[in-house]
């Protein structure tokens, strides 16, 4: 639980769509895109308040 009056940030990215008929290679490609996107959003959130 965050402390009272703690600052926070919500960052959203573009939707990621996965074809419901995707084979194993398609699912792996979607997983890679999801992982990359989550890493980028996490970096943006981590640096949100550190901008001077």
C-alpha positions, 0 to 999 in steps of 0.5 A: 500500500502506498503511503498517504499523499504518495505520488503515482502515475498511470501510463497506458500504451496502445492496444495489442491485438492477438489473432485468436487463430494464431499458431505458436509462432504468432503467439511468440511474436505477440509475446515479444511485442507485449514484453517490449511494450511493457518494458518501455512503459515501465521505463516511462513510469520509472522516469516520470517524476525524475525529469527535472 
